[in-house]
Amino acid sequence: MRHRKAGRQLRRTSEQKLALMRSLASSLIERGAIETTEAKAKELRPFVERLITKARSGTLHDRRLLGRHIQKRETADKLFKEIGPRYTTRAGGYTRILKTGHRKGDGAEMARIELIGG
């Protein structure tokens, strides 16, 4: 039974799901927008928005907390120097999910998740 189990399982263990979220978040921060399945995009949104909220303050403690999830130094620097300051006046909602239709191979619902221009 899945009582009180929040979030989607995505047919992965918790470690695999965390690794997937970290990878997708890094790609989104580097590129500004990525295309993935709708379920993965909906799971990625709160994960990335928490990272951006921490990047807004820019303290050393927040930088170390982000180091757990963002492994590349260049990506973390971009998050703190470009993306964080861009959203200082915004209260939340830093990403947008746009549905793009079905994937040809298996018919999965696809979506594009992108950072909103601040």
CYANA upper distance limits for C-alpha pairs under 8 A (distance plus 0.5 A):
  7 GLY  CA     43 GLU  CA      7.56
  8 ARG  CA     39 ALA  CA      8.05
  8 ARG  CA     43 GLU  CA      7.56
  9 GLN  CA     13 THR  CA      8.11
  9 GLN  CA     17 LYS  CA      8.23
 10 LEU  CA     17 LYS  CA      7.87
 10 LEU  CA     39 ALA  CA      8.24
 10 LEU  CA     40 LYS  CA      8.10
 12 ARG  CA     16 GLN  CA      6.20
 12 ARG  CA     17 LYS  CA      6.27
 13 THR  CA     17 LYS  CA      6.62
 14 SER  CA     18 LEU  CA      6.66
 15 GLU  CA     19 ALA  CA      6.74
 16 GLN  CA     20 LEU  CA      6.63
 17 LYS  CA     21 MET  CA      6.68
 18 LEU  CA     22 ARG  CA      6.67
 19 ALA  CA     23 SER  CA      6.67
 20 LEU  CA     24 LEU  CA      6.60
 21 MET  CA     25 ALA  CA      6.40
 21 MET  CA     43 GLU  CA      8.46
 21 MET  CA     44 LEU  CA      6.63
 21 MET  CA     47 PHE  CA      7.81
 22 ARG  CA     26 SER  CA      6.66
 22 ARG  CA     69 HIS  CA      6.03
 22 ARG  CA     70 ILE  CA      7.10
 23 SER  CA     27 SER  CA      6.79
 24 LEU  CA     28 LEU  CA      6.60
 24 LEU  CA     44 LEU  CA      7.81
 25 ALA  CA     29 ILE  CA      6.64
 25 ALA  CA     44 LEU  CA      7.51
 25 ALA  CA     47 PHE  CA      8.15
 25 ALA  CA     48 VAL  CA      6.46
 25 ALA  CA     70 ILE  CA      8.35
 26 SER  CA     30 GLU  CA      6.60
 26 SER  CA     70 ILE  CA      6.78
 26 SER  CA     75 THR  CA      7.25
 27 SER  CA     31 ARG  CA      6.47
 27 SER  CA     32 GLY  CA      8.34
 27 SER  CA     33 ALA  CA      8.48
 27 SER  CA     34 ILE  CA      7.66
 28 LEU  CA     32 GLY  CA      5.65
 28 LEU  CA     33 ALA  CA      5.83
 28 LEU  CA     34 ILE  CA      6.34
 28 LEU  CA    113 ILE  CA      8.38
 28 LEU  CA    114 GLU  CA      7.63
 28 LEU  CA    115 LEU  CA      8.33
 29 ILE  CA     33 ALA  CA      8.29
 29 ILE  CA     75 THR  CA      7.27
 29 ILE  CA     78 LYS  CA      8.23
 29 ILE  CA     79 LEU  CA      7.36
 30 GLU  CA     75 THR  CA      6.62
 30 GLU  CA     78 LYS  CA      8.25
 32 GLY  CA    114 GLU  CA      6.26
 32 GLY  CA    115 LEU  CA      6.17
 33 ALA  CA    112 ARG  CA      7.38
 33 ALA  CA    113 ILE  CA      6.11
 33 ALA  CA    114 GLU  CA      4.51
 33 ALA  CA    115 LEU  CA      6.91
 34 ILE  CA    112 ARG  CA      6.21
 34 ILE  CA    113 ILE  CA      6.16
 34 ILE  CA    114 GLU  CA      7.02
 35 GLU  CA    110 MET  CA      7.55
 35 GLU  CA    111 ALA  CA      6.24
 35 GLU  CA    112 ARG  CA      4.80
 35 GLU  CA    113 ILE  CA      6.86
 36 THR  CA     40 LYS  CA      7.09
 36 THR  CA     41 ALA  CA      6.88
 36 THR  CA    110 MET  CA      6.25
 36 THR  CA    111 ALA  CA      6.15
 36 THR  CA    112 ARG  CA      6.85
 36 THR  CA    113 ILE  CA      8.27
 37 THR  CA     41 ALA  CA      6.73
 37 THR  CA    108 ALA  CA      7.23
 37 THR  CA    109 GLU  CA      6.28
 37 THR  CA    110 MET  CA      4.78
 37 THR  CA    111 ALA  CA      6.08
 38 GLU  CA     42 LYS  CA      6.67
 38 GLU  CA     99 LYS  CA      7.69
 38 GLU  CA    109 GLU  CA      6.14
 38 GLU  CA    110 MET  CA      5.62
 38 GLU  CA    111 ALA  CA      5.38
 38 GLU  CA    112 ARG  CA      8.46
 39 ALA  CA     43 GLU  CA      6.81
 40 LYS  CA     44 LEU  CA      6.49
 41 ALA  CA     45 ARG  CA      6.71
 41 ALA  CA     97 ILE  CA      7.60
 41 ALA  CA    111 ALA  CA      7.29
 41 ALA  CA    112 ARG  CA      7.98
 41 ALA  CA    113 ILE  CA      6.71
 42 LYS  CA     46 PRO  CA      8.29
 42 LYS  CA     97 ILE  CA      8.26
 43 GLU  CA     47 PHE  CA      7.60
 44 LEU  CA     48 VAL  CA      6.62
 45 ARG  CA     49 GLU  CA      6.62
 45 ARG  CA     95 THR  CA      7.19
 45 ARG  CA    113 ILE  CA      8.48
 46 PRO  CA     50 ARG  CA      6.66
 47 PHE  CA     51 LEU  CA      7.17
 48 VAL  CA     52 ILE  CA      6.77
 49 GLU  CA     53 THR  CA      6.63
 49 GLU  CA     92 GLY  CA      8.00
 49 GLU  CA     93 GLY  CA      7.73
 49 GLU  CA     94 TYR  CA      6.83
 49 GLU  CA     95 THR  CA      7.87
 50 ARG  CA     54 LYS  CA      6.88
 51 LEU  CA     55 ALA  CA      6.74
 51 LEU  CA     66 LEU  CA      7.14
 52 ILE  CA     56 ARG  CA      6.76
 52 ILE  CA     79 LEU  CA      7.66
 52 ILE  CA     83 ILE  CA      7.76
 52 ILE  CA     84 GLY  CA      6.38
 52 ILE  CA     94 TYR  CA      8.33
 53 THR  CA     57 SER  CA      7.87
 53 THR  CA     84 GLY  CA      7.81
 53 THR  CA     92 GLY  CA      8.33
 54 LYS  CA     58 GLY  CA      7.35
 54 LYS  CA     62 ASP  CA      6.16
 54 LYS  CA     63 ARG  CA      8.32
 54 LYS  CA     66 LEU  CA      8.14
 54 LYS  CA     84 GLY  CA      8.49
 55 ALA  CA     62 ASP  CA      7.34
 55 ALA  CA     63 ARG  CA      7.75
 55 ALA  CA     79 LEU  CA      6.85
 55 ALA  CA     80 PHE  CA      5.64
 55 ALA  CA     83 ILE  CA      8.22
 55 ALA  CA     84 GLY  CA      5.35
 55 ALA  CA     85 PRO  CA      8.44
 56 ARG  CA     80 PHE  CA      7.59
 56 ARG  CA     84 GLY  CA      4.75
 56 ARG  CA     85 PRO  CA      6.35
 56 ARG  CA     87 TYR  CA      7.47
 56 ARG  CA     88 THR  CA      6.47
 57 SER  CA     62 ASP  CA      8.03
 57 SER  CA     84 GLY  CA      8.15
 58 GLY  CA     62 ASP  CA      6.78
 58 GLY  CA     63 ARG  CA      7.10
 58 GLY  CA     80 PHE  CA      6.76
 58 GLY  CA     84 GLY  CA      8.24
 59 THR  CA     63 ARG  CA      6.77
 60 LEU  CA     64 ARG  CA      6.75
 61 HIS  CA     65 LEU  CA      6.73
 62 ASP  CA     66 LEU  CA      6.63
 63 ARG  CA     67 GLY  CA      6.72
 63 ARG  CA     76 ALA  CA      8.46
 64 ARG  CA     68 ARG  CA      7.58
 65 LEU  CA     69 HIS  CA      8.24
 66 LEU  CA     70 ILE  CA      6.42
 66 LEU  CA     76 ALA  CA      8.02
 67 GLY  CA     71 GLN  CA      6.51
 67 GLY  CA     76 ALA  CA      7.97
 70 ILE  CA     75 THR  CA      7.52
 70 ILE  CA     76 ALA  CA      6.64
 71 GLN  CA     75 THR  CA      8.38
 71 GLN  CA     76 ALA  CA      8.13
 72 LYS  CA     76 ALA  CA      6.90
 73 ARG  CA     77 ASP  CA      6.61
 74 GLU  CA     78 LYS  CA      6.65
 75 THR  CA     79 LEU  CA      6.72
 76 ALA  CA     80 PHE  CA      6.82
 77 ASP  CA     81 LYS  CA      6.33
 77 ASP  CA     82 GLU  CA      8.49
 78 LYS  CA     82 GLU  CA      5.84
 78 LYS  CA     83 ILE  CA      7.07
 79 LEU  CA     83 ILE  CA      5.40
 79 LEU  CA     84 GLY  CA      6.33
 80 PHE  CA     84 GLY  CA      5.69
 80 PHE  CA     85 PRO  CA      7.74
 81 LYS  CA     85 PRO  CA      7.16
 82 GLU  CA     86 ARG  CA      6.85
 83 ILE  CA     87 TYR  CA      7.33
 84 GLY  CA     88 THR  CA      7.21
 86 ARG  CA    117 GLY  CA      8.47
 86 ARG  CA    118 GLY  CA      5.78
 87 TYR  CA     91 ALA  CA      8.49
 87 TYR  CA     94 TYR  CA      8.00
 87 TYR  CA    118 GLY  CA      6.04
 90 ARG  CA     94 TYR  CA      8.49
 90 ARG  CA    118 GLY  CA      8.13
 94 TYR  CA    115 LEU  CA      6.35
 94 TYR  CA    116 ILE  CA      6.05
 95 THR  CA    113 ILE  CA      7.22
 95 THR  CA    114 GLU  CA      6.02
 95 THR  CA    115 LEU  CA      4.96
 95 THR  CA    116 ILE  CA      5.86
 96 ARG  CA    113 ILE  CA      6.09
 96 ARG  CA    114 GLU  CA      5.88
 96 ARG  CA    115 LEU  CA      6.82
 96 ARG  CA    116 ILE  CA      6.85
 97 ILE  CA    111 ALA  CA      6.95
 97 ILE  CA    112 ARG  CA      6.13
 97 ILE  CA    113 ILE  CA      4.95
 97 ILE  CA    114 GLU  CA      7.13
 98 LEU  CA    111 ALA  CA      5.93
 98 LEU  CA    112 ARG  CA      5.59
 98 LEU  CA    113 ILE  CA      6.88
 99 LYS  CA    109 GLU  CA      8.12
 99 LYS  CA    110 MET  CA      6.62
 99 LYS  CA    111 ALA  CA      4.70
 99 LYS  CA    112 ARG  CA      6.78
100 THR  CA    109 GLU  CA      8.12
100 THR  CA    110 MET  CA      5.96
100 THR  CA    111 ALA  CA      5.55
100 THR  CA    112 ARG  CA      7.17
101 GLY  CA    109 GLU  CA      6.32
101 GLY  CA    110 MET  CA      6.05
101 GLY  CA    111 ALA  CA      7.75
102 HIS  CA    107 GLY  CA      5.48
102 HIS  CA    108 ALA  CA      5.82
102 HIS  CA    109 GLU  CA      5.16
102 HIS  CA    110 MET  CA      6.12
103 ARG  CA    107 GLY  CA      5.24
103 ARG  CA    108 ALA  CA      5.70
103 ARG  CA    109 GLU  CA      6.93
103 ARG  CA    110 MET  CA      6.76
104 LYS  CA    108 ALA  CA      8.45
